[in-house]
Amino acid sequence: MSDPRILTVRPEPGEYAWTFGSAPPVARIAPGTVLDLFTEDCFAGNVRSEKDLGSKVCEFPFLNPQTGPFYVEGAEPGDTVAVHFVSIEPARGWAASTAVPLFGALTSTRSTASLQAPLPEAVWIWRLDRARRTAQFSARDSDFEIEVPMDPMHGTVGVAPAHLEVRSALVPDAHGGNMDTPEMRAGVTCYLGVNVEGALLSLGDGHARQGEGETCGVAVECAMHTLVIVELLKGVATASPRLESDTHIISTESARPLEDVFRISQLDLVQWLVRDYGVSELDAYQFTTQTVESPLANVCDTNYTCVAKLRKGWLPARETHRGLHARPREAAAALPHGTVASPLPHGTAHRPSH
């Protein structure tokens, strides 16, 4: 007998959302629901070999397809939706990455213009060994090959924005969206402030791994099978996305310029200590300054994303977000064996000879 707490969603090609804020919900879910989801890669599955240039096989702006949105019953503006990532598993035995003309941190872009010619467009296919948890990089122009550990994550998770806005799934902001932080991995709870009735939660843009900053603008992009538990915190407002792991509290912020994003993420962490840990603002400022870790998430999207994180073991023994992170962790451990769907058959990806 199927478990009524678990909703399985496998979208057909025409059933993805491309924005936050305008797509109708695919389902209504109660807090505590387990979502067993398939998410397509940022290319909508169209980049499958080194010959598949995104400019030829993808249609802008239809990139970053999102699974959802989900209407969370009881969610109202001023509340917080909590998304706990139970597992994030690549759904295929390969992933793709690209170099995109006029996009990325080490090239001229449309907003940072110059007389330099755009970098050439190129595709790399990464082989994923899901049993050994590795991803194989193969250079295009030499015989350099190496396996590195997989670190699956979701680049995009978010809710509908405030003020009737509709945002592309390529844009990160206060609603979440395309934050591209490697911190969004299994075992983490993401807290998102609710802006509209039902929240309208969506996620996608799976990465088999990504370096901090996502320098070229594209990670090791792959389809995912993802299991999440969705909870609701009534009467708790969250101005910008926060994450909590077993070891850290993590503030994120997305904006431009980069120095302002850094400031805002650090400020949110200071304010988090004041609100939930009984520390004065000035003491929180000093303590954060000496203990914070500040990895970059992305420096390439429409907005940049910075992260500020603190070790929970160095903080006072206080409860944050009403202790919610522990509850889905326990619920995940109690899920029936085999809840996570089996991966899809390996897709076809060919590496042409040089």
ZADO-1210 file (C-alpha; in nm, 4 decimals, padded with zeros to 6 digits):
<atoms>
<atom x="00.0000" y="00.0000" z="00.0000" code="MET" pos="1"/>
<atom x="00.1313" y="00.3462" z="-00.0904" code="SER" pos="2"/>
<atom x="00.2136" y="00.5888" z="00.1880" code="ASP" pos="3"/>
<atom x="-00.0334" y="00.8851" z="00.1761" code="PRO" pos="4"/>
<atom x="00.2409" y="01.1159" z="00.3070" code="ARG" pos="5"/>
<atom x="00.4471" y="01.0621" z="-00.0102" code="ILE" pos="6"/>
<atom x="00.3628" y="01.2418" z="-00.3336" code="LEU" pos="7"/>
<atom x="00.5533" y="01.1217" z="-00.6397" code="THR" pos="8"/>
<atom x="00.5881" y="01.3666" z="-00.9292" code="VAL" pos="9"/>
<atom x="00.7467" y="01.2788" z="-01.2638" code="ARG" pos="10"/>
<atom x="00.6733" y="01.5728" z="-01.5001" code="PRO" pos="11"/>
<atom x="00.6221" y="01.5214" z="-01.8710" code="GLU" pos="12"/>
<atom x="00.8294" y="01.7505" z="-02.0965" code="PRO" pos="13"/>
<atom x="00.5556" y="02.0143" z="-02.1178" code="GLY" pos="14"/>
<atom x="00.4787" y="02.0170" z="-01.7456" code="GLU" pos="15"/>
<atom x="00.7719" y="02.2131" z="-01.6025" code="TYR" pos="16"/>
<atom x="00.7607" y="02.5676" z="-01.4676" code="ALA" pos="17"/>
<atom x="01.0010" y="02.8269" z="-01.6076" code="TRP" pos="18"/>
<atom x="00.9291" y="03.1072" z="-01.3615" code="THR" pos="19"/>
<atom x="00.8565" y="03.1695" z="-00.9957" code="PHE" pos="20"/>
<atom x="00.5274" y="03.3498" z="-00.9442" code="GLY" pos="21"/>
<atom x="00.3054" y="03.2777" z="-01.2439" code="SER" pos="22"/>
<atom x="00.2751" y="02.9028" z="-01.2935" code="ALA" pos="23"/>
<atom x="-00.0355" y="02.7310" z="-01.1522" code="PRO" pos="24"/>
<atom x="00.0281" y="02.4731" z="-00.8780" code="PRO" pos="25"/>
<atom x="00.0649" y="02.1097" z="-00.9847" code="VAL" pos="26"/>
<atom x="-00.0590" y="01.9861" z="-00.6453" code="ALA" pos="27"/>
<atom x="-00.1744" y="02.0999" z="-00.3028" code="ARG" pos="28"/>
<atom x="00.0265" y="01.9490" z="-00.0185" code="ILE" pos="29"/>
<atom x="-00.0132" y="01.9493" z="00.3586" code="ALA" pos="30"/>
<atom x="00.2837" y="02.0329" z="00.5818" code="PRO" pos="31"/>
<atom x="00.4768" y="01.7153" z="00.6506" code="GLY" pos="32"/>
<atom x="00.4336" y="01.5842" z="00.2950" code="THR" pos="33"/>
<atom x="00.7242" y="01.3922" z="00.1427" code="VAL" pos="34"/>
<atom x="00.7845" y="01.4882" z="-00.2204" code="LEU" pos="35"/>
<atom x="00.9515" y="01.2240" z="-00.4387" code="ASP" pos="36"/>
<atom x="01.0532" y="01.4278" z="-00.7427" code="LEU" pos="37"/>
<atom x="01.2263" y="01.4034" z="-01.0766" code="PHE" pos="38"/>
<atom x="01.3916" y="01.7261" z="-01.1867" code="THR" pos="39"/>
<atom x="01.5332" y="01.7825" z="-01.5335" code="GLU" pos="40"/>
<atom x="01.8705" y="01.9490" z="-01.5885" code="ASP" pos="41"/>
<atom x="01.9055" y="02.3172" z="-01.6715" code="CYS" pos="42"/>
<atom x="01.9175" y="02.2368" z="-02.0450" code="PHE" pos="43"/>
<atom x="01.5842" y="02.0494" z="-02.0250" code="ALA" pos="44"/>
<atom x="01.7763" y="01.7345" z="-02.1195" code="GLY" pos="45"/>
<atom x="01.8748" y="01.8685" z="-02.4629" code="ASN" pos="46"/>
<atom x="02.2559" y="01.8818" z="-02.4193" code="VAL" pos="47"/>
<atom x="02.3593" y="01.5155" z="-02.4423" code="ARG" pos="48"/>
<atom x="02.6897" y="01.5212" z="-02.6329" code="SER" pos="49"/>
<atom x="02.9751" y="01.7571" z="-02.7119" code="GLU" pos="50"/>
<atom x="02.8026" y="01.8354" z="-03.0424" code="LYS" pos="51"/>
<atom x="02.4880" y="01.9650" z="-02.8698" code="ASP" pos="52"/>
<atom x="02.5636" y="02.3361" z="-02.8369" code="LEU" pos="53"/>
<atom x="02.3111" y="02.5064" z="-02.6146" code="GLY" pos="54"/>
<atom x="02.2570" y="02.7833" z="-02.8703" code="SER" pos="55"/>
<atom x="02.1404" y="02.5175" z="-03.1167" code="LYS" pos="56"/>
<atom x="01.9409" y="02.2736" z="-02.9008" code="VAL" pos="57"/>
<atom x="01.8000" y="02.5020" z="-02.6272" code="CYS" pos="58"/>
<atom x="01.5486" y="02.7833" z="-02.6624" code="GLU" pos="59"/>
<atom x="01.6133" y="03.0889" z="-02.4462" code="PHE" pos="60"/>
<atom x="01.4556" y="03.1753" z="-02.2012" code="PRO" pos="61"/>
<atom x="01.3294" y="02.8185" z="-02.1539" code="PHE" pos="62"/>
<atom x="01.6187" y="02.7091" z="-01.9322" code="LEU" pos="63"/>
<atom x="01.6213" y="02.5816" z="-01.5713" code="ASN" pos="64"/>
<atom x="01.2924" y="02.3861" z="-01.5799" code="PRO" pos="65"/>
<atom x="01.1390" y="02.3621" z="-01.2331" code="GLN" pos="66"/>
<atom x="00.9347" y="02.0777" z="-01.0892" code="THR" pos="67"/>
<atom x="00.6296" y="02.2354" z="-00.9283" code="GLY" pos="68"/>
<atom x="00.4992" y="02.4656" z="-00.8027" code="PRO" pos="69"/>
<atom x="00.3413" y="02.3063" z="-00.4964" code="PHE" pos="70"/>
<atom x="00.0719" y="02.4876" z="-00.2989" code="TYR" pos="71"/>
<atom x="00.1505" y="02.4398" z="00.0714" code="VAL" pos="72"/>
<atom x="-00.1771" y="02.4353" z="00.2621" code="GLU" pos="73"/>
<atom x="-00.1939" y="02.6950" z="00.5388" code="GLY" pos="74"/>
<atom x="00.1052" y="02.8966" z="00.4126" code="ALA" pos="75"/>
<atom x="00.0456" y="03.2723" z="00.4271" code="GLU" pos="76"/>
<atom x="00.2639" y="03.5818" z="00.3935" code="PRO" pos="77"/>
<atom x="00.4688" y="03.6176" z="00.7110" code="GLY" pos="78"/>
<atom x="00.5169" y="03.2405" z="00.7455" code="ASP" pos="79"/>
<atom x="00.8193" y="03.0314" z="00.6478" code="THR" pos="80"/>
<atom x="00.8246" y="02.7154" z="00.4368" code="VAL" pos="81"/>
<atom x="01.0953" y="02.4675" z="00.5337" code="ALA" pos="82"/>
<atom x="01.2268" y="02.2273" z="00.2693" code="VAL" pos="83"/>
<atom x="01.4363" y="01.9419" z="00.4077" code="HIS" pos="84"/>
<atom x="01.6484" y="01.7589" z="00.1486" code="PHE" pos="85"/>
<atom x="01.6425" y="01.3890" z="00.2358" code="VAL" pos="86"/>
<atom x="01.8321" y="01.2710" z="-00.0719" code="SER" pos="87"/>
<atom x="01.9561" y="01.4138" z="-00.4021" code="ILE" pos="88"/>
<atom x="02.0617" y="01.1458" z="-00.6510" code="GLU" pos="89"/>
<atom x="02.1666" y="01.1852" z="-01.0170" code="PRO" pos="90"/>
<atom x="01.9055" y="01.0247" z="-01.2406" code="ALA" pos="91"/>
<atom x="02.1453" y="00.9501" z="-01.5272" code="ARG" pos="92"/>
<atom x="02.4998" y="00.8262" z="-01.5651" code="GLY" pos="93"/>
<atom x="02.6195" y="01.1487" z="-01.7227" code="TRP" pos="94"/>
<atom x="02.6028" y="01.5244" z="-01.6783" code="ALA" pos="95"/>
<atom x="02.6830" y="01.8212" z="-01.9021" code="ALA" pos="96"/>
<atom x="02.8615" y="02.1515" z="-01.8615" code="SER" pos="97"/>
<atom x="02.9234" y="02.4298" z="-02.1105" code="THR" pos="98"/>
<atom x="03.1050" y="02.7505" z="-02.1868" code="ALA" pos="99"/>
<atom x="02.8517" y="03.0125" z="-02.2975" code="VAL" pos="100"/>
<atom x="02.9517" y="03.3198" z="-02.5004" code="PRO" pos="101"/>
<atom x="02.9036" y="03.6465" z="-02.3048" code="LEU" pos="102"/>
<atom x="02.8279" y="03.4616" z="-01.9818" code="PHE" pos="103"/>
<atom x="03.0457" y="03.3760" z="-01.6826" code="GLY" pos="104"/>
<atom x="03.2848" y="03.5433" z="-01.4427" code="ALA" pos="105"/>
<atom x="03.6014" y="03.5369" z="-01.6571" code="LEU" pos="106"/>
<atom x="03.4676" y="03.6822" z="-01.9806" code="THR" pos="107"/>
<atom x="03.3022" y="03.9959" z="-02.1067" code="SER" pos="108"/>
<atom x="02.9258" y="03.9907" z="-02.0590" code="THR" pos="109"/>
<atom x="02.6378" y="04.2035" z="-02.1826" code="ARG" pos="110"/>
<atom x="02.6402" y="04.3966" z="-01.8533" code="SER" pos="111"/>
<atom x="03.0217" y="04.4138" z="-01.8304" code="THR" pos="112"/>
<atom x="03.0869" y="04.4968" z="-02.1915" code="ALA" pos="113"/>
<atom x="03.4177" y="04.5349" z="-02.3730" code="SER" pos="114"/>
<atom x="03.5658" y="04.5061" z="-02.7212" code="LEU" pos="115"/>
<atom x="03.6895" y="04.1537" z="-02.6495" code="GLN" pos="116"/>
<atom x="03.5463" y="03.8797" z="-02.8654" code="ALA" pos="117"/>
<atom x="03.3193" y="03.6331" z="-02.6791" code="PRO" pos="118"/>
<atom x="03.4735" y="03.3068" z="-02.5666" code="LEU" pos="119"/>
<atom x="03.3801" y="03.0146" z="-02.7918" code="PRO" pos="120"/>
<atom x="03.0847" y="02.7933" z="-02.7057" code="GLU" pos="121"/>
<atom x="03.1807" y="02.4444" z="-02.5890" code="ALA" pos="122"/>
<atom x="03.0335" y="02.1377" z="-02.4148" code="VAL" pos="123"/>
<atom x="03.1897" y="01.8926" z="-02.1707" code="TRP" pos="124"/>
<atom x="03.0197" y="01.5621" z="-02.0849" code="ILE" pos="125"/>
<atom x="03.0981" y="01.4362" z="-01.7356" code="TRP" pos="126"/>
<atom x="03.0637" y="01.0611" z="-01.6725" code="ARG" pos="127"/>
<atom x="02.9002" y="00.9851" z="-01.3360" code="LEU" pos="128"/>
<atom x="02.9741" y="00.6655" z="-01.1470" code="ASP" pos="129"/>
<atom x="02.6767" y="00.6628" z="-00.9129" code="ARG" pos="130"/>
<atom x="02.7936" y="00.3511" z="-00.7277" code="ALA" pos="131"/>
<atom x="03.1379" y="00.4982" z="-00.6536" code="ARG" pos="132"/>
<atom x="03.0022" y="00.8536" z="-00.6178" code="ARG" pos="133"/>
<atom x="03.2478" y="01.0051" z="-00.8651" code="THR" pos="134"/>
<atom x="03.2330" y="01.2389" z="-01.1644" code="ALA" pos="135"/>
<atom x="03.4919" y="01.2089" z="-01.4422" code="GLN" pos="136"/>
<atom x="03.6296" y="01.5187" z="-01.6107" code="PHE" pos="137"/>
<atom x="03.7745" y="01.4656" z="-01.9602" code="SER" pos="138"/>
<atom x="03.9571" y="01.7604" z="-02.1164" code="ALA" pos="139"/>
<atom x="03.8547" y="01.8544" z="-02.4694" code="ARG" pos="140"/>
<atom x="04.2010" y="01.9604" z="-02.5895" code="ASP" pos="141"/>
<atom x="04.4394" y="01.7208" z="-02.4134" code="SER" pos="142"/>
<atom x="04.4485" y="01.3747" z="-02.2577" code="ASP" pos="143"/>
<atom x="04.3893" y="01.5098" z="-01.9047" code="PHE" pos="144"/>
<atom x="04.1234" y="01.3026" z="-01.7251" code="GLU" pos="145"/>
<atom x="04.0430" y="01.2774" z="-01.3568" code="ILE" pos="146"/>
<atom x="03.7681" y="01.1517" z="-01.1284" code="GLU" pos="147"/>
<atom x="03.6475" y="01.3839" z="-00.8526" code="VAL" pos="148"/>
<atom x="03.3873" y="01.3174" z="-00.5813" code="PRO" pos="149"/>
<atom x="03.0253" y="01.3877" z="-00.6592" code="MET" pos="150"/>
<atom x="02.8540" y="01.6369" z="-00.4274" code="ASP" pos="151"/>
<atom x="02.4916" y="01.6493" z="-00.5536" code="PRO" pos="152"/>
<atom x="02.2973" y="01.9689" z="-00.4867" code="MET" pos="153"/>
<atom x="02.0091" y="02.1760" z="-00.6183" code="HIS" pos="154"/>
<atom x="02.0978" y="02.5060" z="-00.7791" code="GLY" pos="155"/>
<atom x="01.7390" y="02.6290" z="-00.7684" code="THR" pos="156"/>
<atom x="01.4730" y="02.6154" z="-00.4965" code="VAL" pos="157"/>
<atom x="01.2261" y="02.8921" z="-00.4289" code="GLY" pos="158"/>
<atom x="00.8764" y="03.0251" z="-00.3761" code="VAL" pos="159"/>
<atom x="00.6655" y="03.2891" z="-00.5532" code="ALA" pos="160"/>
<atom x="00.8109" y="03.6400" z="-00.5055" code="PRO" pos="161"/>
<atom x="00.6354" y="03.9243" z="-00.3274" code="ALA" pos="162"/>
<atom x="00.4501" y="04.2219" z="-00.4797" code="HIS" pos="163"/>
<atom x="00.2957" y="04.0288" z="-00.7732" code="LEU" pos="164"/>
<atom x="00.6403" y="03.9810" z="-00.9280" code="GLU" pos="165"/>
<atom x="00.7219" y="03.6984" z="-01.1670" code="VAL" pos="166"/>
<atom x="01.0886" y="03.6010" z="-01.1797" code="ARG" pos="167"/>
<atom x="01.2698" y="03.3809" z="-01.4283" code="SER" pos="168"/>
<atom x="01.3977" y="03.0496" z="-01.2915" code="ALA" pos="169"/>
<atom x="01.7437" y="03.1801" z="-01.3862" code="LEU" pos="170"/>
<atom x="01.7304" y="03.4613" z="-01.1266" code="VAL" pos="171"/>
<atom x="01.8079" y="03.4354" z="-00.7522" code="PRO" pos="172"/>
<atom x="01.6639" y="03.6863" z="-00.5071" code="ASP" pos="173"/>
<atom x="01.4850" y="03.7039" z="-00.1714" code="ALA" pos="174"/>
<atom x="01.2374" y="03.4370" z="-00.2877" code="HIS" pos="175"/>
<atom x="01.5229" y="03.1871" z="-00.3394" code="GLY" pos="176"/>
<atom x="01.5451" y="03.0831" z="-00.7026" code="GLY" pos="177"/>
<atom x="01.8705" y="03.0144" z="-00.8838" code="ASN" pos="178"/>
<atom x="02.1055" y="03.0593" z="-00.5857" code="MET" pos="179"/>
<atom x="02.3539" y="02.7947" z="-00.7048" code="ASP" pos="180"/>
<atom x="02.5063" y="02.7299" z="-00.3635" code="THR" pos="181"/>
<atom x="02.6769" y="02.3933" z="-00.3013" code="PRO" pos="182"/>
<atom x="02.5341" y="02.4154" z="00.0526" code="GLU" pos="183"/>
<atom x="02.1944" y="02.3002" z="-00.0857" code="MET" pos="184"/>
<atom x="02.2761" y="01.9313" z="-00.0446" code="ARG" pos="185"/>
<atom x="02.1143" y="01.6285" z="00.1226" code="ALA" pos="186"/>
<atom x="02.0688" y="01.6660" z="00.4973" code="GLY" pos="187"/>
<atom x="02.0077" y="02.0428" z="00.4758" code="VAL" pos="188"/>
<atom x="01.6877" y="02.2318" z="00.5568" code="THR" pos="189"/>
<atom x="01.6130" y="02.5424" z="00.3497" code="CYS" pos="190"/>
<atom x="01.3925" y="02.8137" z="00.5034" code="TYR" pos="191"/>
<atom x="01.2006" y="03.0349" z="00.2579" code="LEU" pos="192"/>
<atom x="00.9785" y="03.3277" z="00.3517" code="GLY" pos="193"/>
<atom x="00.6212" y="03.2969" z="00.2216" code="VAL" pos="194"/>
<atom x="00.5072" y="03.5865" z="00.0005" code="ASN" pos="195"/>
<atom x="00.1758" y="03.4596" z="-00.1395" code="VAL" pos="196"/>
<atom x="-00.0948" y="03.2252" z="-00.0184" code="GLU" pos="197"/>
<atom x="00.0260" y="02.8661" z="-00.0572" code="GLY" pos="198"/>
<atom x="00.3912" y="02.9750" z="-00.1056" code="ALA" pos="199"/>
<atom x="00.4099" y="02.8029" z="-00.4493" code="LEU" pos="200"/>
<atom x="00.7300" y="02.6058" z="-00.3968" code="LEU" pos="201"/>
<atom x="00.9375" y="02.4777" z="-00.6901" code="SER" pos="202"/>
<atom x="01.2831" y="02.3277" z="-00.7352" code="LEU" pos="203"/>
<atom x="01.5183" y="02.2071" z="-01.0071" code="GLY" pos="204"/>
<atom x="01.8627" y="02.2693" z="-01.1605" code="ASP" pos="205"/>
<atom x="02.0423" y="01.9667" z="-01.0174" code="GLY" pos="206"/>
<atom x="02.4224" y="01.9714" z="-01.0063" code="HIS" pos="207"/>
<atom x="02.6338" y="01.6579" z="-00.9663" code="ALA" pos="208"/>
<atom x="02.8897" y="01.8976" z="-00.8213" code="ARG" pos="209"/>
<atom x="02.9864" y="02.2639" z="-00.8438" code="GLN" pos="210"/>
<atom x="03.2799" y="02.4701" z="-00.7293" code="GLY" pos="211"/>
<atom x="03.2168" y="02.7739" z="-00.5114" code="GLU" pos="212"/>
<atom x="03.1344" y="03.0711" z="-00.7313" code="GLY" pos="213"/>
<atom x="03.0266" y="02.8646" z="-01.0377" code="GLU" pos="214"/>
<atom x="03.2911" y="03.0629" z="-01.2260" code="THR" pos="215"/>
<atom x="03.2035" y="02.9766" z="-01.5870" code="CYS" pos="216"/>
<atom x="02.8327" y="03.0061" z="-01.5071" code="GLY" pos="217"/>
<atom x="02.7500" y="02.6382" z="-01.5570" code="VAL" pos="218"/>
<atom x="02.7923" y="02.3528" z="-01.3083" code="ALA" pos="219"/>
<atom x="02.8020" y="01.9763" z="-01.3735" code="VAL" pos="220"/>
<atom x="02.4353" y="01.9821" z="-01.4724" code="GLU" pos="221"/>
<atom x="02.2240" y="01.6698" z="-01.4394" code="CYS" pos="222"/>
<atom x="01.8729" y="01.5383" z="-01.3915" code="ALA" pos="223"/>
<atom x="01.7938" y="01.4366" z="-01.0338" code="MET" pos="224"/>
<atom x="01.5772" y="01.2108" z="-00.8268" code="HIS" pos="225"/>
<atom x="01.5196" y="01.4131" z="-00.5114" code="THR" pos="226"/>
<atom x="01.3313" y="01.3414" z="-00.1912" code="LEU" pos="227"/>
<atom x="01.2259" y="01.6391" z="00.0244" code="VAL" pos="228"/>
<atom x="01.0023" y="01.6891" z="00.3267" code="ILE" pos="229"/>
<atom x="00.8062" y="02.0154" z="00.3282" code="VAL" pos="230"/>
<atom x="00.7126" y="02.1775" z="00.6602" code="GLU" pos="231"/>
<atom x="00.5534" y="02.5092" z="00.7592" code="LEU" pos="232"/>
<atom x="00.6514" y="02.7544" z="01.0337" code="LEU" pos="233"/>
<atom x="00.3506" y="02.9722" z="01.1131" code="LYS" pos="234"/>
<atom x="00.4189" y="03.3288" z="01.2205" code="GLY" pos="235"/>
<atom x="00.7933" y="03.3120" z="01.1516" code="VAL" pos="236"/>
<atom x="00.9126" y="03.5533" z="00.8829" code="ALA" pos="237"/>
<atom x="01.2295" y="03.4889" z="00.6792" code="THR" pos="238"/>
<atom x="01.3498" y="03.7848" z="00.4748" code="ALA" pos="239"/>
<atom x="01.5980" y="03.5900" z="00.2605" code="SER" pos="240"/>
<atom x="01.6747" y="03.2185" z="00.2292" code="PRO" pos="241"/>
<atom x="01.8396" y="03.0519" z="00.5264" code="ARG" pos="242"/>
<atom x="01.9817" y="02.7003" z="00.5482" code="LEU" pos="243"/>
<atom x="02.0481" y="02.4740" z="00.8429" code="GLU" pos="244"/>
<atom x="02.2578" y="02.1592" z="00.8469" code="SER" pos="245"/>
<atom x="02.3532" y="01.9345" z="01.1356" code="ASP" pos="246"/>
<atom x="02.6700" y="02.1405" z="01.1776" code="THR" pos="247"/>
<atom x="02.5995" y="02.4987" z="01.0562" code="HIS" pos="248"/>
<atom x="02.3491" y="02.7799" z="01.0332" code="ILE" pos="249"/>
<atom x="02.3781" y="02.9424" z="00.6910" code="ILE" pos="250"/>
<atom x="02.2557" y="03.2771" z="00.5571" code="SER" pos="251"/>
<atom x="02.2320" y="03.3452" z="00.1845" code="THR" pos="252"/>
<atom x="02.1707" y="03.6635" z="-00.0089" code="GLU" pos="253"/>
<atom x="02.1399" y="03.7405" z="-00.3796" code="SER" pos="254"/>
<atom x="02.1889" y="04.0875" z="-00.5298" code="ALA" pos="255"/>
<atom x="02.4529" y="04.3039" z="-00.6987" code="ARG" pos="256"/>
<atom x="02.7214" y="04.4326" z="-00.6567" code="PRO" pos="257"/>
<atom x="02.9186" y="04.1539" z="-00.4930" code="LEU" pos="258"/>
<atom x="03.0392" y="04.3581" z="-00.1945" code="GLU" pos="259"/>
<atom x="02.6799" y="04.4445" z="-00.1041" code="ASP" pos="260"/>
<atom x="02.5741" y="04.0801" z="-00.1257" code="VAL" pos="261"/>
<atom x="02.8574" y="03.9958" z="00.1131" code="PHE" pos="262"/>
<atom x="02.7435" y="04.2665" z="00.3554" code="ARG" pos="263"/>
<atom x="02.3776" y="04.1621" z="00.3491" code="ILE" pos="264"/>
<atom x="02.4525" y="03.7931" z="00.4083" code="SER" pos="265"/>
<atom x="02.6805" y="03.8800" z="00.7008" code="GLN" pos="266"/>
<atom x="02.4167" y="04.1149" z="00.8438" code="LEU" pos="267"/>
<atom x="02.1513" y="03.8444" z="00.8250" code="ASP" pos="268"/>
<atom x="02.3773" y="03.6069" z="01.0171" code="LEU" pos="269"/>
<atom x="02.4336" y="03.8719" z="01.2886" code="VAL" pos="270"/>
<atom x="02.0581" y="03.9309" z="01.3109" code="GLN" pos="271"/>
<atom x="01.9988" y="03.5545" z="01.3301" code="TRP" pos="272"/>
<atom x="02.2260" y="03.5356" z="01.6375" code="LEU" pos="273"/>
<atom x="02.0417" y="03.8260" z="01.7984" code="VAL" pos="274"/>
<atom x="01.6956" y="03.6790" z="01.7342" code="ARG" pos="275"/>
<atom x="01.7507" y="03.3139" z="01.8224" code="ASP" pos="276"/>
<atom x="02.0675" y="03.2907" z="02.0348" code="TYR" pos="277"/>
<atom x="02.0296" y="03.5697" z="02.2912" code="GLY" pos="278"/>
<atom x="02.3385" y="03.7614" z="02.1777" code="VAL" pos="279"/>
<atom x="02.3511" y="04.1406" z="02.1580" code="SER" pos="280"/>
<atom x="02.4009" y="04.2971" z="01.8172" code="GLU" pos="281"/>
<atom x="02.7509" y="04.4239" z="01.8922" code="LEU" pos="282"/>
<atom x="02.8623" y="04.0916" z="02.0443" code="ASP" pos="283"/>
<atom x="02.7112" y="03.9066" z="01.7468" code="ALA" pos="284"/>
<atom x="02.9028" y="04.1369" z="01.5108" code="TYR" pos="285"/>
<atom x="03.2334" y="04.0623" z="01.6838" code="GLN" pos="286"/>
<atom x="03.1739" y="03.6876" z="01.7156" code="PHE" pos="287"/>
<atom x="03.0621" y="03.6537" z="01.3531" code="THR" pos="288"/>
<atom x="03.3660" y="03.8472" z="01.2336" code="THR" pos="289"/>
<atom x="03.6031" y="03.5994" z="01.3977" code="GLN" pos="290"/>
<atom x="03.4210" y="03.2723" z="01.3219" code="THR" pos="291"/>
<atom x="03.2229" y="03.3075" z="00.9997" code="VAL" pos="292"/>
<atom x="03.2878" y="03.1086" z="00.6829" code="GLU" pos="293"/>
<atom x="03.1995" y="03.3028" z="00.3677" code="SER" pos="294"/>
<atom x="03.1930" y="03.0850" z="00.0551" code="PRO" pos="295"/>
<atom x="03.0644" y="03.2317" z="-00.2689" code="LEU" pos="296"/>
<atom x="02.7701" y="03.0598" z="-00.4323" code="ALA" pos="297"/>
<atom x="02.7635" y="03.2218" z="-00.7756" code="ASN" pos="298"/>
<atom x="02.9253" y="03.5250" z="-00.9385" code="VAL" pos="299"/>
<atom x="02.7636" y="03.4827" z="-01.2778" code="CYS" pos="300"/>
<atom x="02.3828" y="03.4916" z="-01.2523" code="ASP" pos="301"/>
<atom x="02.1615" y="03.7968" z="-01.2922" code="THR" pos="302"/>
<atom x="02.2151" y="03.8429" z="-00.9193" code="ASN" pos="303"/>
<atom x="02.5240" y="03.7150" z="-00.7364" code="TYR" pos="304"/>
<atom x="02.4802" y="03.4944" z="-00.4292" code="THR" pos="305"/>
<atom x="02.6962" y="03.4970" z="-00.1148" code="CYS" pos="306"/>
<atom x="02.6836" y="03.2597" z="00.1822" code="VAL" pos="307"/>
<atom x="02.7684" y="03.3271" z="00.5474" code="ALA" pos="308"/>
<atom x="02.7813" y="03.0260" z="00.7807" code="LYS" pos="309"/>
<atom x="02.8605" y="02.9557" z="01.1470" code="LEU" pos="310"/>
<atom x="02.9333" y="02.6301" z="01.3270" code="ARG" pos="311"/>
<atom x="02.6445" y="02.5337" z="01.5551" code="LYS" pos="312"/>
<atom x="02.8884" y="02.3756" z="01.8020" code="GLY" pos="313"/>
<atom x="03.0296" y="02.7227" z="01.8734" code="TRP" pos="314"/>
<atom x="02.6894" y="02.8780" z="01.9461" code="LEU" pos="315"/>
<atom x="02.4835" y="02.8882" z="02.2674" code="PRO" pos="316"/>
<atom x="02.2599" y="02.5857" z="02.3205" code="ALA" pos="317"/>
<atom x="01.9431" y="02.7485" z="02.1880" code="ARG" pos="318"/>
<atom x="01.6668" y="02.6396" z="01.9516" code="GLU" pos="319"/>
<atom x="01.6444" y="02.8066" z="01.6089" code="THR" pos="320"/>
<atom x="01.3395" y="02.8001" z="01.3823" code="HIS" pos="321"/>
<atom x="01.1536" y="02.6201" z="01.6639" code="ARG" pos="322"/>
<atom x="01.3890" y="02.3251" z="01.6355" code="GLY" pos="323"/>
<atom x="01.2345" y="02.2293" z="01.3037" code="LEU" pos="324"/>
<atom x="01.5507" y="02.0916" z="01.1385" code="HIS" pos="325"/>
<atom x="01.5578" y="01.7917" z="01.3737" code="ALA" pos="326"/>
<atom x="01.2009" y="01.6835" z="01.2985" code="ARG" pos="327"/>
<atom x="01.2337" y="01.6060" z="00.9259" code="PRO" pos="328"/>
<atom x="01.5709" y="01.4440" z="00.9966" code="ARG" pos="329"/>
<atom x="01.3874" y="01.1996" z="01.2227" code="GLU" pos="330"/>
<atom x="01.1025" y="01.1612" z="00.9732" code="ALA" pos="331"/>
<atom x="01.3491" y="01.0854" z="00.6942" code="ALA" pos="332"/>
<atom x="01.5079" y="00.8067" z="00.8977" code="ALA" pos="333"/>
<atom x="01.1625" y="00.6512" z="00.9450" code="ALA" pos="334"/>
<atom x="01.0702" y="00.6472" z="00.5750" code="LEU" pos="335"/>
<atom x="01.0143" y="00.3009" z="00.4239" code="PRO" pos="336"/>
<atom x="01.3201" y="00.1378" z="00.2697" code="HIS" pos="337"/>
<atom x="01.3325" y="00.2055" z="-00.1034" code="GLY" pos="338"/>
<atom x="01.1263" y="00.5242" z="-00.0885" code="THR" pos="339"/>
<atom x="01.3701" y="00.6967" z="-00.3226" code="VAL" pos="340"/>
<atom x="01.2874" y="00.5933" z="-00.6764" code="ALA" pos="341"/>
<atom x="01.5370" y="00.3944" z="-00.8779" code="SER" pos="342"/>
<atom x="01.7403" y="00.6023" z="-01.1226" code="PRO" pos="343"/>
<atom x="01.6308" y="00.6230" z="-01.4839" code="LEU" pos="344"/>
<atom x="01.8265" y="00.4197" z="-01.7414" code="PRO" pos="345"/>
<atom x="02.1495" y="00.5790" z="-01.8473" code="HIS" pos="346"/>
<atom x="02.1037" y="00.8401" z="-02.1161" code="GLY" pos="347"/>
<atom x="02.3170" y="00.8506" z="-02.4270" code="THR" pos="348"/>
<atom x="02.6132" y="01.0844" z="-02.4300" code="ALA" pos="349"/>
<atom x="02.8904" y="01.0462" z="-02.6828" code="HIS" pos="350"/>
<atom x="03.2433" y="01.1823" z="-02.6627" code="ARG" pos="351"/>
<atom x="03.3614" y="01.2334" z="-03.0239" code="PRO" pos="352"/>
<atom x="03.7185" y="01.1589" z="-03.1170" code="SER" pos="353"/>
<atom x="03.9499" y="01.4559" z="-03.1678" code="HIS" pos="354"/>
</atoms>
